[in-house]
Amino acid sequence: MIDGPYFVLTVLGVLGTGLVAGVFCGFSTFVMRGLAALPPAQGVSAMHAINMTALRPPFMLVFAGSAVLSAVIAVVTFVLWPDEGTAELLIGSGLYLFGVFGLTMVANVPRNEALDRLEPGTPEAAAYWPTYVREWTLWNHVRTVASAAAALAYVLALT
């Protein structure tokens, strides 16, 4: 069984990736559906506010901190190559780093930036809104599964 500082890193990895999975799950299961039910101008305005709020320290600490922690876990695993949990630790780190953090940068952030350039009440925003909701939510489903799977992999490494 993993112990000492390595145990603490892995437990923190479980907590961070699990918290992120919960946030993404909330968006996938009800937040985006609720926003999609609004008139486009209201949905776009609400998403603008959400995107700005997401960049604040409370969420960014968990989201980006989990990426840093996943990278640390991966490096420490490669260096120490523990007797148990090696595959699970590397899988958990890879899932979070590529399936969550990386995917966010290449799929969700560009869509957020495109939406942020649009004025909520304009015909362009109304036309883009359904596409944004569909595509952003699709990639968010992937992030949800990847972050939950990363948390599970870290838990399995502890057993």
BELPEZI-V956727 format. One record per pair of residues at least 12 apart in sequence whose ideal C-beta (glycine too) atoms are under 10 Angstrom apart, sorted by the first residue. I is the first residue (numbers start at 0). J is the second residue. If there is no record, write none. Layout:
I:J + I:J
//
This chain:
0:81 + 0:82 + 0:83 + 0:84 + 0:156 + 0:157 + 0:158 + 1:76 + 1:81 + 1:82 + 1:83 + 1:84 + 1:85 + 1:87 + 1:88 + 1:153 + 1:156 + 1:157 + 1:158 + 2:81 + 2:157 + 4:75 + 5:72 + 5:75 + 5:76 + 5:79 + 5:81 + 5:84 + 5:88 + 5:156 + 5:157 + 6:156 + 6:157 + 8:68 + 8:69 + 8:71 + 8:72 + 8:75 + 8:76 + 8:88 + 8:153 + 9:68 + 9:72 + 9:75 + 9:76 + 9:81 + 9:84 + 9:87 + 9:88 + 9:91 + 9:152 + 9:153 + 9:154 + 9:156 + 9:157 + 10:153 + 10:154 + 10:157 + 11:64 + 11:65 + 11:68 + 11:71 + 11:72 + 11:153 + 12:65 + 12:68 + 12:69 + 12:71 + 12:72 + 12:88 + 12:91 + 12:92 + 12:95 + 12:149 + 12:150 + 12:152 + 12:153 + 12:154 + 12:156 + 12:157 + 13:91 + 13:149 + 13:150 + 13:151 + 13:152 + 13:153 + 13:154 + 13:155 + 13:156 + 13:157 + 14:61 + 14:65 + 14:68 + 14:150 + 14:153 + 15:60 + 15:61 + 15:62 + 15:63 + 15:64 + 15:65 + 15:66 + 15:67 + 15:68 + 15:69 + 15:95 + 15:146 + 15:149 + 15:150 + 15:153 + 16:61 + 16:65 + 16:66 + 16:68 + 16:69 + 16:91 + 16:92 + 16:94 + 16:95 + 16:99 + 16:145 + 16:146 + 16:147 + 16:148 + 16:149 + 16:150 + 16:151 + 16:152 + 16:153 + 16:154 + 17:61 + 17:65 + 17:146 + 17:147 + 17:149 + 17:150 + 17:151 + 17:153 + 17:154 + 18:58 + 18:61 + 18:62 + 18:64 + 18:65 + 18:146 + 18:150 + 19:58 + 19:61 + 19:62 + 19:64 + 19:65 + 19:66 + 19:95 + 19:99 + 19:100 + 19:103 + 19:142 + 19:143 + 19:145 + 19:146 + 19:147 + 19:149 + 19:150 + 20:65 + 20:95 + 20:99 + 20:142 + 20:143 + 20:144 + 20:145 + 20:146 + 20:147 + 20:148 + 20:149 + 20:150 + 20:151 + 21:61 + 21:143 + 21:146 + 21:147 + 21:150 + 22:53 + 22:58 + 22:61 + 22:62 + 22:139 + 22:142 + 22:143 + 22:146 + 23:62 + 23:99 + 23:103 + 23:107 + 23:138 + 23:139 + 23:140 + 23:141 + 23:142 + 23:143 + 23:144 + 23:145 + 23:146 + 23:147 + 24:139 + 24:140 + 24:142 + 24:143 + 24:144 + 24:146 + 24:147 + 25:139 + 25:143 + 26:49 + 26:107 + 26:135 + 26:136 + 26:139 + 26:140 + 26:142 + 26:143 + 27:136 + 27:137 + 27:138 + 27:139 + 27:140 + 27:141 + 27:142 + 27:143 + 27:144 + 28:140 + 28:143 + 30:45 + 30:46 + 30:49 + 30:136 + 30:139 + 31:46 + 31:49 + 31:131 + 31:132 + 31:133 + 31:135 + 31:136 + 31:139 + 31:140 + 32:132 + 32:136 + 33:45 + 34:46 + 34:49 + 34:128 + 34:131 + 34:132 + 34:135 + 34:136 + 35:128 + 35:129 + 35:131 + 35:132 + 35:133 + 35:136 + 37:128 + 38:119 + 38:120 + 38:125 + 38:128 + 39:117 + 39:119 + 39:120 + 39:121 + 39:122 + 39:124 + 39:125 + 39:126 + 39:127 + 39:128 + 39:129 + 39:131 + 39:132 + 40:118 + 40:119 + 40:120 + 40:121 + 40:124 + 40:125 + 40:128 + 41:119 + 41:120 + 41:128 + 42:114 + 42:119 + 42:124 + 42:125 + 42:128 + 42:129 + 42:131 + 42:132 + 43:114 + 43:115 + 43:117 + 43:118 + 43:119 + 43:120 + 43:121 + 43:124 + 43:125 + 43:127 + 43:128 + 43:131 + 43:132 + 44:118 + 44:119 + 44:120 + 44:124 + 45:119 + 46:110 + 46:111 + 46:114 + 46:115 + 46:119 + 46:128 + 46:131 + 46:132 + 46:135 + 47:111 + 47:114 + 47:115 + 47:117 + 47:118 + 47:119 + 47:124 + 49:111 + 50:107 + 50:108 + 50:110 + 50:111 + 50:112 + 50:114 + 50:115 + 51:111 + 51:115 + 53:111 + 54:111 + 62:99 + 62:100 + 62:103 + 62:146 + 63:100 + 63:103 + 65:95 + 65:96 + 65:99 + 65:100 + 65:146 + 65:149 + 65:150 + 66:92 + 66:95 + 66:96 + 66:99 + 66:100 + 66:101 + 66:103 + 67:96 + 67:100 + 68:92 + 68:95 + 68:153 + 69:88 + 69:91 + 69:92 + 69:93 + 69:94 + 69:95 + 69:96 + 69:97 + 69:99 + 69:100 + 69:149 + 69:153 + 70:92 + 70:95 + 70:96 + 70:100 + 71:92 + 72:88 + 72:89 + 72:91 + 72:92 + 72:95 + 72:96 + 72:153 + 72:156 + 73:88 + 73:89 + 73:90 + 73:91 + 73:92 + 73:93 + 73:95 + 73:96 + 74:92 + 75:88 + 75:92 + 76:88 + 76:89 + 76:91 + 76:92 + 76:156 + 77:89 + 77:92 + 81:156 + 83:156 + 83:157 + 83:158 + 84:152 + 84:153 + 84:155 + 84:156 + 84:157 + 84:158 + 85:156 + 86:152 + 86:155 + 86:156 + 87:151 + 87:152 + 87:153 + 87:154 + 87:155 + 87:156 + 87:157 + 87:158 + 88:152 + 88:153 + 88:155 + 88:156 + 88:157 + 89:152 + 89:156 + 90:148 + 90:149 + 90:151 + 90:152 + 90:153 + 90:155 + 90:156 + 91:146 + 91:148 + 91:149 + 91:150 + 91:151 + 91:152 + 91:153 + 91:154 + 91:155 + 91:156 + 92:149 + 92:152 + 92:153 + 92:156 + 93:145 + 93:149 + 93:152 + 94:144 + 94:145 + 94:146 + 94:147 + 94:148 + 94:149 + 94:150 + 94:151 + 94:152 + 94:153 + 95:142 + 95:145 + 95:146 + 95:148 + 95:149 + 95:150 + 95:152 + 95:153 + 96:145 + 96:149 + 97:145 + 97:149 + 98:141 + 98:142 + 98:143 + 98:144 + 98:145 + 98:146 + 98:148 + 98:149 + 99:141 + 99:142 + 99:143 + 99:144 + 99:145 + 99:146 + 99:147 + 99:148 + 99:149 + 100:142 + 100:145 + 100:146 + 101:142 + 101:145 + 102:138 + 102:139 + 102:141 + 102:142 + 102:145 + 102:146 + 103:138 + 103:139 + 103:142 + 105:138 + 106:134 + 106:135 + 106:137 + 106:138 + 106:139 + 106:141 + 106:142 + 107:134 + 107:135 + 107:136 + 107:138 + 107:139 + 107:141 + 107:142 + 109:134 + 109:135 + 110:127 + 110:130 + 110:131 + 110:132 + 110:134 + 110:135 + 110:138 + 110:139 + 111:131 + 111:135 + 113:127 + 113:130 + 113:131 + 113:135 + 114:127 + 114:128 + 114:130 + 114:131 + 114:132 + 114:135 + 117:131
//
